[in-house]
Amino acid sequence: MAQRFVIGIAGGTGAGKTTLAEKLAGCIGAGSAVVMREDRYYKDNSHLPEASREAVNFDHPDAIDLELLALHVRELVAGRSIDQPVYDFIRHVRKKRTEEVFPARIVIVEGLFTLASKLLWEVIDLRIFLDSDPNTRLSRRLERDMRERGRSEESVIRQWNSTVRPMHELFIEPSRSCAHLILSGSDRVDCNVAGIRKFLISIKSGYADHISI
């Protein structure tokens, strides 16, 4: 069985984690990399009345099934496919269907708590923290939530002040100290991919050869 390599990308909301992960996977090539998005693993809230779901602190690590995510990463590393949950961000529940994800030579895990969870530490070979200033992150968060999740500007800003910013300071910002590599979310994404490749070369990792940029 071919040895597999896990890259973890953490950082605050709107830092550009998903964009970097997808660009990196694209530079590695189809079939050779798979992206695991932490926000696919939000816990199911179907047991709560719809009015109560809005009160859940979705910016706390307890809102995410990090144990299942870590298990799924280990399964992919072992060469086994997984049935990944599909989350409904409007209703705050897991959909009944799942999506099959197949193993690849390089597994990229991205999410808020990728470096804040010891469960994930144990399966990540390269830990990356993507840094970005709060104003940029808020602007990106507003655009995404209003476009993709049907949120109002007022609700996004209210959530930012009540949970997003405090949880970032409590859990996410401290996790940057665990990173092997810190990149700027304000830099061009291809520059950050090149930075990852350069770092892999510096530690004499053969996986740098898989990144074409």
Secondary structure as the mmCIF struct_conf table of DSSP 4:
data_model
#
loop_
_struct_conf.conf_type_id
_struct_conf.id
_struct_conf.beg_label_comp_id
_struct_conf.beg_label_asym_id
_struct_conf.beg_label_seq_id
_struct_conf.end_label_comp_id
_struct_conf.end_label_asym_id
_struct_conf.end_label_seq_id
STRN STRN1 PHE A 5 ALA A 10
BEND BEND1 GLY A 12 GLY A 12
TURN_TY1_P TURN_TY1_P1 THR A 13 GLY A 14
BEND BEND2 ALA A 15 GLY A 16
HELX_RH_AL_P HELX_RH_AL_P1 LYS A 17 ILE A 28
TURN_TY1_P TURN_TY1_P2 ALA A 30 SER A 32
STRN STRN2 ALA A 33 ARG A 37
HELX_RH_3T_P HELX_RH_3T_P1 GLU A 38 TYR A 41
STRN STRN3 TYR A 42 TYR A 42
HELX_LH_PP_P HELX_LH_PP_P1 LYS A 43 ASP A 44
TURN_TY1_P TURN_TY1_P3 SER A 46 HIS A 47
BEND BEND3 LEU A 48 LEU A 48
HELX_RH_AL_P HELX_RH_AL_P2 GLU A 50 ARG A 53
TURN_TY1_P TURN_TY1_P4 GLU A 54 ALA A 55
BEND BEND4 VAL A 56 VAL A 56
TURN_TY1_P TURN_TY1_P5 PHE A 58 ASP A 59
BEND BEND5 HIS A 60 HIS A 60
HELX_RH_3T_P HELX_RH_3T_P2 PRO A 61 ALA A 63
STRN STRN4 ILE A 64 ILE A 64
HELX_RH_AL_P HELX_RH_AL_P3 LEU A 66 VAL A 77
TURN_TY1_P TURN_TY1_P6 ALA A 78 GLY A 79
STRN STRN5 ILE A 82 ASP A 88
TURN_TY1_P TURN_TY1_P7 PHE A 89 HIS A 92
STRN STRN6 VAL A 93 VAL A 101
BEND BEND6 ARG A 105 ARG A 105
STRN STRN7 ILE A 106 GLU A 110
BEND BEND7 GLY A 111 GLY A 111
TURN_TY1_P TURN_TY1_P8 LEU A 112 ALA A 116
HELX_RH_AL_P HELX_RH_AL_P4 LYS A 118 TRP A 121
TURN_TY1_P TURN_TY1_P9 GLU A 122 VAL A 123
BEND BEND8 ASP A 125 ASP A 125
STRN STRN8 LEU A 126 ASP A 131
HELX_RH_AL_P HELX_RH_AL_P5 PRO A 134 GLU A 148
BEND BEND9 ARG A 149 ARG A 149
HELX_RH_AL_P HELX_RH_AL_P6 GLU A 153 GLN A 159
HELX_RH_PI_P HELX_RH_PI_P1 TRP A 160 VAL A 164
HELX_RH_AL_P HELX_RH_AL_P7 ARG A 165 MET A 167
HELX_RH_PI_P HELX_RH_PI_P2 HIS A 168 ILE A 172
HELX_RH_3T_P HELX_RH_3T_P3 GLU A 173 CYS A 178
BEND BEND10 HIS A 180 HIS A 180
STRN STRN9 LEU A 181 SER A 184
TURN_TY1_P TURN_TY1_P10 GLY A 185 SER A 186
BEND BEND11 ASP A 187 ASP A 187
HELX_RH_AL_P HELX_RH_AL_P8 VAL A 189 SER A 202
TURN_TY1_P TURN_TY1_P11 ILE A 203 LYS A 204
HELX_RH_3T_P HELX_RH_3T_P4 GLY A 206 HIS A 210
#
